[in-house]
Amino acid sequence: MSVNLRAAGGREEKRKFPVRGGYDGPVFKVDLGEGAELRPLEPWQAEEFLAHMNRARATVDPWIPWASRSTDLQTARETLQRYADLQARGEGRIVGIWLADVLVGGVMAFNLDPHAGVCEIGCWLEPAGTGRGLITHASAHLIDWLVTERGVHRVEWHCRPDNVASSNVARRLGMTHEGTLRANFPWQGVRHDSEIWAVLAPDWSDRKEPE
């Protein structure tokens, strides 16, 4: 296939499609530094996602409900498809964190109500990615996108009181602890409380860079 393109001075140039080659890595990515990248995480990556979840499940399962449901290729693909469907409806999305080209975690947006301007975000990380500030910086990029591109006014962060690592991230992001919902999160037959943290768009715009 080829098309004629009119160049400056009236010259016509013929360009062939598709253009092949020239890509040395993912087309869409955000550099998080020290060999880490933020990239879209989509259903076609289910095999890689499953391998990651098999490494991460023991530490992620108590906090993220879909960790215990993503146990084979089909269920891993279904998890990613749910977020793909949210993105298609403009109600959320999921992005992964790669470290040295290995998927080690990610951040996600969900319960996005574009009319109310409210959204919740969450995160997960396998042990190999800890201690680098990856979740804090990835979450900051996601909040930036929600505030600047989607016009979200209020971004929420929910976590169990015993998930200190998660509440520390919310604190580093400049979120405010607004209260605790009692016994609203059931997991393995036990009901847990949930802390509610949030940041408003005007406060986010005035923030300092996360540590």
Helices and strands as residue ranges (DSSP letters): E 2-6, G 8-10, E 12-16, E 30-33, E 36-40, G 43-45, H 46-60, G 65-67, H 73-88, E 93-99, E 102-113, E 118-125, G 127-129, H 134-148, E 154-159, H 164-172, E 176-187, E 190-200, H 201-205
